[in-house]
Amino acid sequence: MLGLDNPLHVAFLLVILLLIFGAKRLPEMGRSLGSGLRGFKEAITGDAESPAEMASVNIERVDHDTDAAVPAPRH
């Protein structure tokens, strides 16, 4: 039976990954995979950063007549 429903299959897969990538690389890969999935979920659901984080971002607009960056007005 193929699939990851059997705990023995999961253990075998983890041993293979440990042999291929090493013990130091696996946590890094897990973190990067988690942050990638989190970013994908936020992009799909439209959940951006919290309003406090968004307020700290300095957004500039471009004046098309002079091609100069103009700071956005504060609200």
C-alpha positions as CSV (number, residue, x, y, z in Angstrom):
1,M,0.0,0.0,0.0
2,L,1.4,3.4,-1.0
3,G,0.7,6.5,0.9
4,L,1.6,8.3,4.1
5,D,-1.3,6.9,6.2
6,N,1.1,4.3,7.7
7,P,3.5,5.7,10.4
8,L,6.1,3.3,9.2
9,H,6.0,5.0,5.8
10,V,6.5,8.4,7.4
11,A,9.4,7.2,9.5
12,F,11.0,5.6,6.4
13,L,10.6,8.9,4.5
14,L,12.2,10.9,7.4
15,V,15.2,8.5,7.5
16,I,15.7,8.9,3.8
17,L,15.5,12.7,4.0
18,L,17.9,12.7,7.0
19,L,20.4,10.6,4.9
20,I,20.1,12.9,1.9
21,F,20.1,16.3,3.5
22,G,21.6,15.8,6.9
23,A,20.4,16.8,10.4
24,K,21.5,20.4,10.1
25,R,19.6,21.1,6.9
26,L,16.2,19.6,7.7
27,P,15.1,22.2,10.2
28,E,16.1,25.0,7.8
29,M,14.0,23.3,5.1
30,G,11.0,23.0,7.4
31,R,11.2,26.6,8.3
32,S,11.4,27.8,4.7
33,L,8.6,25.5,3.7
34,G,6.4,26.8,6.5
35,S,7.1,30.4,5.7
36,G,6.4,29.8,2.0
37,L,3.1,28.1,2.8
38,R,2.2,30.9,5.2
39,G,2.9,33.5,2.5
40,F,0.9,31.5,0.0
41,K,-2.1,31.3,2.4
42,E,-1.9,35.1,3.1
43,A,-1.8,35.8,-0.7
44,I,-4.8,33.5,-1.3
45,T,-7.0,34.7,1.6
46,G,-6.0,38.3,1.3
47,D,-4.8,38.5,4.9
48,A,-2.0,41.0,4.8
49,E,0.0,42.2,7.7
50,S,-1.7,43.7,10.7
51,P,-2.8,47.3,10.4
52,A,0.0,48.4,12.7
53,E,2.6,46.8,10.4
54,M,1.0,48.3,7.3
55,A,1.0,51.8,8.9
56,S,4.7,51.6,9.5
57,V,5.4,51.1,5.7
58,N,6.4,54.4,4.0
59,I,4.6,54.4,0.7
60,E,5.7,56.8,-1.9
61,R,4.0,57.9,-5.1
62,V,5.6,59.0,-8.2
63,D,4.9,62.4,-9.7
64,H,4.7,61.5,-13.4
65,D,5.5,65.1,-14.5
66,T,8.9,65.1,-12.8
67,D,9.5,61.3,-12.2
68,A,10.3,62.1,-8.6
69,A,9.2,60.2,-5.6
70,V,6.7,62.1,-3.4
71,P,6.0,60.9,0.1
72,A,2.4,59.8,0.6
73,P,0.3,62.0,2.9
74,R,-0.1,61.0,6.5
75,H,-3.6,60.2,7.7
